Amino acid sequence: MSDNPRELNEIQLKADNITNETLEVTRQMKQLACETREIGASTAQDLQRQGEQLDKIEGDLDEINQDLKKAEKHLTNMEKCCGLCLCPCARPSGIKGSKSHDTAWQNAQKINNGGTVTTQPTSYQKQEVAKSGYVKKITNDAREDEMDENLAVVADVVGDLKMMALDMGDELERQNEKLDRMNKKTDLNVDRVRNAEARTQKLLDD
């Protein structure tokens, strides 16, 4: 190393500038990481609300199905009163029986992993991250301490983001399965309504 005081000052100045620039970079990393965590948390909340809305819609589809089953029973009683033959082979063409709908509904209810109705959320364990030791101390001043703290925050946020990603992945899978069930149930409800209309029209025609 040079003994020239001027050169030593220049080296020290460059080292200070590099340290300051590195410190500023770690501050920006910390800020971006924290902002990303906030966005992730907001997205997770939106996804949860979306899931709750889907739960409600599927519940409404189930209620509609129950109401249609009651209507079919009333139609069956009316058909008996009108003296119609209820034998399946004598049923008017294109009109399905309630049992076939019930079987199809049960199959739709099983559209999921392993034929179960709901997907249980997986419990993930967040890995512990080091609280320090990210910066090799050279000057041992406050700037290096802050850099180390900033990087520790970034490491912790990365762990949080990983957990959020896993949880959101599970929730998206659950919602996709639910959408498959809902699409099938919607088709079945529409088909059930059309069959009820056909049976009603048959009663009116007779």
C-alpha positions as a Markdown table, in Angstrom:
| # | Residue | x | y | z |
|---|---|---|---|---|
| 1 | Met | 0.0 | 0.0 | 0.0 |
| 2 | Ser | 1.3 | 3.5 | -0.8 |
| 3 | Asp | 2.6 | 5.7 | 2.0 |
| 4 | Asn | 1.6 | 8.8 | 0.0 |
| 5 | Pro | -1.0 | 10.6 | 2.2 |
| 6 | Arg | -2.8 | 11.9 | -0.9 |
| 7 | Glu | -3.1 | 8.4 | -2.4 |
| 8 | Leu | -4.3 | 7.0 | 0.9 |
| 9 | Asn | -6.9 | 9.7 | 1.1 |
| 10 | Glu | -8.1 | 8.9 | -2.4 |
| 11 | Ile | -8.3 | 5.2 | -1.5 |
| 12 | Gln | -10.2 | 6.0 | 1.6 |
| 13 | Leu | -12.6 | 8.3 | -0.3 |
| 14 | Lys | -13.3 | 5.6 | -2.9 |
| 15 | Ala | -13.9 | 3.1 | -0.1 |
| 16 | Asp | -16.3 | 5.5 | 1.6 |
| 17 | Asn | -18.1 | 6.1 | -1.7 |
| 18 | Ile | -18.5 | 2.4 | -2.3 |
| 19 | Thr | -19.7 | 1.8 | 1.2 |
| 20 | Asn | -22.2 | 4.6 | 0.8 |
| 21 | Glu | -23.5 | 3.3 | -2.5 |
| 22 | Thr | -23.8 | -0.2 | -1.1 |
| 23 | Leu | -25.7 | 1.1 | 1.9 |
| 24 | Glu | -28.1 | 2.9 | -0.4 |
| 25 | Val | -28.6 | -0.2 | -2.5 |
| 26 | Thr | -29.5 | -2.3 | 0.6 |
| 27 | Arg | -31.9 | 0.5 | 1.6 |
| 28 | Gln | -33.6 | 0.3 | -1.8 |
| 29 | Met | -33.7 | -3.5 | -1.6 |
| 30 | Lys | -35.3 | -3.3 | 1.8 |
| 31 | Gln | -37.9 | -0.8 | 0.6 |
| 32 | Leu | -38.8 | -2.9 | -2.5 |
| 33 | Ala | -39.0 | -6.1 | -0.5 |
| 34 | Cys | -41.4 | -4.5 | 2.0 |
| 35 | Glu | -43.5 | -3.0 | -0.7 |
| 36 | Thr | -43.6 | -6.4 | -2.5 |
| 37 | Arg | -44.7 | -8.1 | 0.8 |
| 38 | Glu | -47.6 | -5.5 | 1.1 |
| 39 | Ile | -48.7 | -6.2 | -2.4 |
| 40 | Gly | -48.5 | -9.9 | -1.8 |
| 41 | Ala | -50.6 | -9.6 | 1.4 |
| 42 | Ser | -53.2 | -7.5 | -0.5 |
| 43 | Thr | -53.3 | -10.0 | -3.3 |
| 44 | Ala | -53.8 | -12.8 | -0.8 |
| 45 | Gln | -56.7 | -11.0 | 0.8 |
| 46 | Asp | -58.3 | -10.4 | -2.5 |
| 47 | Leu | -58.0 | -14.1 | -3.3 |
| 48 | Gln | -59.5 | -15.0 | 0.0 |
| 49 | Arg | -62.5 | -12.7 | -0.7 |
| 50 | Gln | -62.9 | -14.2 | -4.1 |
| 51 | Gly | -62.9 | -17.6 | -2.6 |
| 52 | Glu | -65.6 | -16.6 | -0.1 |
| 53 | Gln | -67.7 | -15.3 | -3.0 |
| 54 | Leu | -67.3 | -18.6 | -4.9 |
| 55 | Asp | -68.4 | -20.4 | -1.7 |
| 56 | Lys | -71.5 | -18.3 | -1.6 |
| 57 | Ile | -72.3 | -18.9 | -5.2 |
| 58 | Glu | -71.9 | -22.6 | -4.9 |
| 59 | Gly | -74.1 | -22.6 | -1.9 |
| 60 | Asp | -76.8 | -20.8 | -3.9 |
| 61 | Leu | -76.5 | -23.4 | -6.6 |
| 62 | Asp | -77.0 | -26.1 | -3.9 |
| 63 | Glu | -80.1 | -24.3 | -2.7 |
| 64 | Ile | -81.5 | -24.0 | -6.2 |
| 65 | Asn | -81.0 | -27.7 | -6.7 |
| 66 | Gln | -82.9 | -28.4 | -3.4 |
| 67 | Asp | -85.7 | -26.1 | -4.6 |
| 68 | Leu | -85.9 | -27.9 | -7.9 |
| 69 | Lys | -86.1 | -31.3 | -6.2 |
| 70 | Lys | -89.1 | -30.0 | -4.2 |
| 71 | Ala | -90.7 | -28.8 | -7.4 |
| 72 | Glu | -90.1 | -32.1 | -9.0 |
| 73 | Lys | -91.9 | -33.8 | -6.2 |
| 74 | His | -94.9 | -31.5 | -6.6 |
| 75 | Leu | -94.9 | -32.3 | -10.4 |
| 76 | Thr | -94.8 | -36.0 | -9.6 |
| 77 | Asn | -97.9 | -35.6 | -7.3 |
| 78 | Met | -99.7 | -33.6 | -10.0 |
| 79 | Glu | -98.9 | -36.2 | -12.6 |
| 80 | Lys | -100.3 | -38.9 | -10.3 |
| 81 | Cys | -103.5 | -36.8 | -9.9 |
| 82 | Cys | -103.7 | -36.5 | -13.7 |
| 83 | Gly | -103.3 | -40.3 | -14.1 |
| 84 | Leu | -100.1 | -40.2 | -16.0 |
| 85 | Cys | -98.0 | -43.3 | -16.0 |
| 86 | Leu | -94.8 | -42.6 | -14.1 |
| 87 | Cys | -92.9 | -45.7 | -15.4 |
| 88 | Pro | -89.5 | -44.5 | -16.7 |
| 89 | Cys | -90.1 | -46.3 | -20.0 |
| 90 | Ala | -93.3 | -44.3 | -20.4 |
| 91 | Arg | -91.9 | -40.9 | -19.6 |
| 92 | Pro | -92.1 | -38.4 | -22.5 |
| 93 | Ser | -89.0 | -38.3 | -24.6 |
| 94 | Gly | -86.3 | -35.8 | -23.4 |
| 95 | Ile | -87.6 | -35.7 | -19.8 |
| 96 | Lys | -85.2 | -37.2 | -17.3 |
| 97 | Gly | -86.1 | -38.6 | -13.9 |
| 98 | Ser | -85.0 | -36.9 | -10.7 |
| 99 | Lys | -82.9 | -39.9 | -9.7 |
| 100 | Ser | -80.7 | -39.4 | -12.8 |
| 101 | His | -80.2 | -35.8 | -11.8 |
| 102 | Asp | -79.4 | -36.7 | -8.2 |
| 103 | Thr | -76.8 | -39.2 | -9.4 |
| 104 | Ala | -75.2 | -36.6 | -11.7 |
| 105 | Trp | -75.3 | -34.0 | -8.9 |
| 106 | Gln | -73.4 | -36.4 | -6.6 |
| 107 | Asn | -70.8 | -36.9 | -9.2 |
| 108 | Ala | -70.4 | -33.2 | -9.7 |
| 109 | Gln | -70.0 | -32.8 | -5.9 |
| 110 | Lys | -67.0 | -35.1 | -6.1 |
| 111 | Ile | -65.1 | -33.0 | -8.7 |
| 112 | Asn | -62.0 | -32.5 | -6.5 |
| 113 | Asn | -58.8 | -34.3 | -5.4 |
| 114 | Gly | -59.6 | -37.8 | -4.4 |
| 115 | Gly | -63.3 | -37.3 | -4.8 |
| 116 | Thr | -63.6 | -35.2 | -1.6 |
| 117 | Val | -65.7 | -32.0 | -1.4 |
| 118 | Thr | -63.1 | -29.7 | 0.0 |
| 119 | Thr | -59.4 | -29.3 | -0.1 |
| 120 | Gln | -57.7 | -29.0 | 3.2 |
| 121 | Pro | -55.1 | -26.2 | 3.3 |
| 122 | Thr | -51.6 | -27.3 | 3.7 |
| 123 | Ser | -49.7 | -26.1 | 6.8 |
| 124 | Tyr | -46.3 | -24.8 | 5.7 |
| 125 | Gln | -43.5 | -24.1 | 8.1 |
| 126 | Lys | -41.5 | -20.9 | 7.5 |
| 127 | Gln | -37.8 | -21.5 | 7.7 |
| 128 | Glu | -35.9 | -19.3 | 10.2 |
| 129 | Val | -33.5 | -16.8 | 8.6 |
| 130 | Ala | -30.3 | -15.4 | 10.1 |
| 131 | Lys | -30.7 | -12.0 | 11.8 |
| 132 | Ser | -27.1 | -11.0 | 10.9 |
| 133 | Gly | -23.9 | -12.0 | 9.2 |
| 134 | Tyr | -24.9 | -11.0 | 5.7 |
| 135 | Val | -22.1 | -8.3 | 5.5 |
| 136 | Lys | -18.5 | -9.0 | 6.0 |
| 137 | Lys | -17.3 | -6.2 | 8.4 |
| 138 | Ile | -14.4 | -4.2 | 7.1 |
| 139 | Thr | -14.8 | -0.8 | 8.7 |
| 140 | Asn | -17.0 | -1.9 | 11.6 |
| 141 | Asp | -19.0 | 1.3 | 11.4 |
| 142 | Ala | -22.7 | 2.0 | 11.6 |
| 143 | Arg | -23.1 | 1.8 | 7.8 |
| 144 | Glu | -22.1 | -1.8 | 7.8 |
| 145 | Asp | -24.4 | -2.5 | 10.7 |
| 146 | Glu | -27.3 | -1.0 | 8.8 |
| 147 | Met | -26.4 | -2.9 | 5.6 |
| 148 | Asp | -26.5 | -6.1 | 7.6 |
| 149 | Glu | -29.9 | -5.2 | 9.2 |
| 150 | Asn | -31.3 | -4.3 | 5.8 |
| 151 | Leu | -30.3 | -7.6 | 4.2 |
| 152 | Ala | -31.7 | -9.5 | 7.2 |
| 153 | Val | -35.1 | -7.8 | 6.6 |
| 154 | Val | -34.9 | -8.7 | 2.9 |
| 155 | Ala | -34.2 | -12.3 | 3.8 |
| 156 | Asp | -37.1 | -12.4 | 6.2 |
| 157 | Val | -39.4 | -10.8 | 3.5 |
| 158 | Val | -38.3 | -13.4 | 0.9 |
| 159 | Gly | -39.4 | -16.1 | 3.4 |
| 160 | Asp | -42.7 | -14.5 | 3.9 |
| 161 | Leu | -43.2 | -14.2 | 0.1 |
| 162 | Lys | -42.5 | -17.9 | -0.3 |
| 163 | Met | -45.1 | -18.8 | 2.3 |
| 164 | Met | -47.6 | -16.4 | 0.6 |
| 165 | Ala | -46.9 | -18.0 | -2.8 |
| 166 | Leu | -47.5 | -21.5 | -1.4 |
| 167 | Asp | -50.7 | -20.5 | 0.3 |
| 168 | Met | -52.1 | -18.7 | -2.8 |
| 169 | Gly | -51.2 | -21.6 | -4.9 |
| 170 | Asp | -53.3 | -23.9 | -2.7 |
| 171 | Glu | -56.2 | -21.4 | -2.7 |
| 172 | Leu | -56.1 | -21.1 | -6.5 |
| 173 | Glu | -56.2 | -24.9 | -6.8 |
| 174 | Arg | -59.2 | -25.0 | -4.4 |
| 175 | Gln | -61.0 | -22.3 | -6.4 |
| 176 | Asn | -60.3 | -24.0 | -9.7 |
| 177 | Glu | -61.8 | -27.2 | -8.4 |
| 178 | Lys | -64.7 | -25.3 | -7.1 |
| 179 | Leu | -65.2 | -23.6 | -10.5 |
| 180 | Asp | -65.3 | -27.1 | -12.1 |
| 181 | Arg | -68.0 | -28.2 | -9.7 |
| 182 | Met | -70.0 | -25.0 | -10.2 |
| 183 | Asn | -69.9 | -25.3 | -13.9 |
| 184 | Lys | -71.2 | -28.8 | -13.7 |
| 185 | Lys | -73.8 | -27.9 | -11.2 |
| 186 | Thr | -75.0 | -25.0 | -13.3 |
| 187 | Asp | -75.4 | -27.2 | -16.3 |
| 188 | Leu | -77.3 | -29.7 | -14.1 |
| 189 | Asn | -79.6 | -27.0 | -12.7 |
| 190 | Val | -80.4 | -25.7 | -16.2 |
| 191 | Asp | -81.1 | -29.2 | -17.4 |
| 192 | Arg | -83.3 | -29.8 | -14.4 |
| 193 | Val | -85.3 | -26.6 | -15.1 |
| 194 | Arg | -85.8 | -27.6 | -18.7 |
| 195 | Asn | -87.1 | -31.0 | -17.7 |
| 196 | Ala | -89.4 | -29.4 | -15.2 |
| 197 | Glu | -90.7 | -27.1 | -17.9 |
| 198 | Ala | -91.3 | -30.1 | -20.2 |
| 199 | Arg | -93.2 | -32.0 | -17.5 |
| 200 | Thr | -95.3 | -28.9 | -16.7 |
| 201 | Gln | -96.1 | -28.4 | -20.4 |
| 202 | Lys | -97.1 | -32.0 | -20.6 |
| 203 | Leu | -99.5 | -31.6 | -17.8 |
| 204 | Leu | -101.0 | -28.5 | -19.5 |
| 205 | Asp | -101.3 | -30.2 | -22.8 |
| 206 | Asp | -103.1 | -33.2 | -21.3 |
